[in-house]
Amino acid sequence: MNDYGVVTAPDTVRIERLMPGPIDRLWSYLTDSEKRRSWMAAGEIELHPGGRVQHVFRNSELTNDDPAPAKYPDEEYRSEGRVIDCDPPHRLRYTWDGDSEVVFELSPQQDRVLLVVTHRRLPNRGELVSVAGGWHSHLDVLRDLLEGRTPSHFWTKHTQIEAEYERRIPAP
């Protein structure tokens, strides 16, 4: 399985990862604020249609790392959304800052879990590149945590991964 996401429509990126299970453990890292904070962002998710979704990003706290690149705020960043669909522990779908939409799909695969993250309704290629690099980097941190490893430098790695997506995602 290739760790890199693919563009499945002009406004959509999809990333698949085979993660350590069991499925309930992975689900808790997606939905529990404190566990999610360890790999992406804190914030409550009300797990029912119409429920509030909040992400509070503090990427500089994820790893012992260099400062964020200039185009990304190194301080706290907040994102809001609403749950569209929730089927624990298999599917969570919500809006992201009003316009875009994120879907997490989890499928048991023996002692592992296939995690598919689809982010759609992204407004342009720049956002596709940024979002693909972001999800890729955050999922790397999550996999490291689930496998009992200390995550590598977030921003250093993210800069390299985003440059690779810049190369992989064709200009319109």
C-alpha positions, 0 to 999 in steps of 0.5 A: 500500500502506498502511503501517498494520497491520490486525487480522485476528483479535481477537488478531492484527495484520498489517503489509505493507511493500514494502521495497528488495531483494534478498530475501537482503539483507532476510533478513539484516536479519531474521536477523543479530544486528548488522544487526537491532540497527540497526533493532530488537534484537540477539540470536541466532536459530538458524535451524532448528525448535526453535532459540533466538530472542533479542531484546535491545532497546535502543530508545534506541540506534536513533536520536538521540532523546528518552527513551522514554515512561514505559510503555516501559523505556528500558534494555535489554529481553530477549525469548526464543522458539523457531523454529517454522518457517524457510524461508530467505529466504522465511519465519521463524516463532517464538514471542515470550516463550512465548505469542505468535507472529511470522511474517515472510514475504518475496516478491520483487516485481521489485527490491523485496520484499513483507515481511509481519509477522504477530504473533498470540496477543496477549492483549488490545487494549492489547497489539495497540495496543502491538505494532502501534505497535512493529512499525510504528515498527521497520519504518520504521527498517528501511526508512530504513536499506535506502533509505540514509536516516538514520532519524527519531526513534524514540520521537517517531514511535512515540508518534504511531504508537501513538496512531494505532493506539489510534484505529484498533483498535476496543475490544472 
